[in-house]
Amino acid sequence: MGDIVENQSSFYSNAEDYWRDVPPTVDGMLGGYGSISNIDLNGSKAFLQKFLGEGQGKTTAGCALDCGAGIGRITKRLLLPLFKTVDLVDVTQEFLDKAKTYLGEDGKRVGHYFCSGLQDFKPESGRYDVIWIQWVIGHLTDEHLVDFLQRCQKSLRPNGLIVIKDNVSYEGVVPDEVDSSICRDLEIVRGLVSRAGLRIVHEEQQTNFPKEIYQVHTLALR
C-alpha cells in the first residue's frame, strides 16, 4: 500500500496549524468527545495491566512515554498511576505548558516534556518500559510511521512494549482534511508494524464507544 500523502510538508504544517487552534482541554484533545474519556482510559488500563508485573515476559512499570500526549490526559489517568516516571512528547507547546498544571502533584514524576512531531522525535535508547501511542499515527506518513516505530523499538528496555491505540477505517486509507490526518484500515496498520520489524503480541477492539466514530483498536507490539 503506497503512501497517499502527496505533500509531506503541508501534511505536517496543516496539522500543526489545526492543533494550535484547539483548546487545551480534555474535550479539545478528544475532538469534542470528552464524554468517552473514562471508557477509553478504563479499556486502556485493563489492556496494559495484562503485561505489567513480575515474571517471564512481563514488563516493568518503570518509565513510560506518552506520544502525542496533548495536555496529559493519558499520562494523568493511565500512565502516572502505573509507572514511576513518564515522559510526554507533543507537537504543540501550549498543550505541554497546560500539562504542567493539569497533572498536578503527580507531575513531579514527569521526566521530560518534549515538543516535537513524532516524525522528528528520537527517543532515548533503552529508556522506556512502555511507549504509548494513541490517536496520533494518522499524523504520520507510512514511511515516517515505520521509521518512528523502529526508533521506539531501540528505546525499549528488556521486555518493553509499544502500544498503538487508534481509529481504524473499514477499508483502505481515509484522509481527514480538517485536521490533516489519515485513517488506515487494520490490515494496513498491521503491515506497517511488520515493515518496522515488530510483531503484534496482543490486539483488542475498544468497546462501548459511540457508533458514529471509527472503530478503535489497541495493538501491543514487541
Summary of the structure (lengths in Angstrom):
residues: 222
radius of gyration: 16.1
end to end distance: 22.7
largest distance: 46.9
contacts: 688
relative contact order: 0.16
helix: 36%
strand: 28%
